[in-house]
Structure formats: structure tokens, C-alpha cells
Amino acid sequence: MIDCAVVHPATIHADKNHHLGVDIQHLIALTKQKSYKMPSGLTREERRAWAKKVQQTTD
């Protein structure tokens, strides 16, 4: 049996927009950006070509 103990309890950050070093507002902004769903069933080469094509159309 393995005993587990909490060595460092969680601390409350003064800035509530940050949690574990992550800027929550930045994550929210990322969710509002346009996104793309890669089709399933593609080979590695097809996935890379698809991603490259999508990236070129957004630049």
C-alpha cells in the first residue's frame, strides 16, 4: 500500500484570473477564436497536409 500525503497545500492567489500559472482570461479569449475540426480517418501525411492548408488560409 502506498501512503500519500499533501506536502504543500494549495494556496489562494491574489489574482483570481490566474490559476496554477494559467491566465484564465487568455484561455477564454482562445475559446472565442475561430476553430477547425480535423476530419477523422486521415493518414499522418493527410493530417499534415490538411493542417498546412488550414494554416495557409488563415494567414
C-alpha positions, 0 to 999 in steps of 0.5 A: 500500500502506498501512503500519500500525503499533501506536502504543500497545500494549495494556496489562494492567489491574489489574482483570481484570473490566474490559476496554477500559472494559467491566465484564465482570461487568455484561455477564454479569449482562445475559446472565442477564436475561430476553430477547425475540426480535423476530419477523422480517418486521415493518414499522418501525411493527410493530417499534415497536409490538411493542417498546412492548408488550414494554416495557409488560409488563415494567414 
